[in-house]
Amino acid sequence: MPSVLRKFLLAGHGGLNLTHTDEREVFLRRYGAAADHLAPGWDAFTPPT
């Protein structure tokens, strides 16, 4: 079974889409209870407007 990191290397070639164009709240809502853990990452890596 391929490693998780291999999936990142193949991103774009095998249909693994790591990007979303959702607004912050819509994006976080899709991850339910994990949203609280993902929000700091979203805020840290979102480009300034």
C-alpha positions as semicolon CSV with decimal commas, in nm:
position;residue;x (nm);y (nm);z (nm)
1;M;0,000;0,000;0,000
2;P;0,149;0,341;-0,096
3;S;0,238;0,581;0,182
4;V;0,038;0,894;0,256
5;L;0,330;1,112;0,148
6;R;0,336;0,940;-0,190
7;K;-0,019;1,069;-0,244
8;F;0,111;1,423;-0,201
9;L;0,385;1,360;-0,455
10;L;0,125;1,237;-0,702
11;A;-0,120;1,519;-0,634
12;G;-0,247;1,654;-0,961
13;H;-0,164;1,334;-1,147
14;G;-0,407;1,099;-0,977
15;G;-0,700;1,324;-0,901
16;L;-0,600;1,420;-0,546
17;N;-0,712;1,779;-0,523
18;L;-0,563;1,957;-0,222
19;T;-0,714;2,294;-0,297
20;H;-1,054;2,444;-0,238
21;T;-1,199;2,779;-0,339
22;D;-1,446;2,789;-0,052
23;E;-1,471;3,078;0,187
24;R;-1,318;3,012;0,531
25;E;-1,640;2,920;0,712
26;V;-1,767;2,694;0,432
27;F;-1,432;2,515;0,414
28;L;-1,410;2,461;0,790
29;R;-1,772;2,347;0,816
30;R;-1,702;2,057;0,581
31;Y;-1,465;1,911;0,846
32;G;-1,711;1,914;1,135
33;A;-1,552;1,870;1,478
34;A;-1,201;1,891;1,329
35;A;-1,266;2,251;1,221
36;D;-1,133;2,384;1,552
37;H;-0,799;2,214;1,481
38;L;-0,786;2,326;1,117
39;A;-0,878;2,692;1,173
40;P;-0,532;2,801;1,299
41;G;-0,369;2,646;0,992
42;W;-0,616;2,820;0,764
43;D;-0,544;3,151;0,934
44;A;-0,166;3,102;0,928
45;F;-0,143;3,009;0,559
46;T;-0,410;3,228;0,404
47;P;-0,254;3,502;0,191
48;P;-0,325;3,859;0,296
49;T;-0,609;4,028;0,110
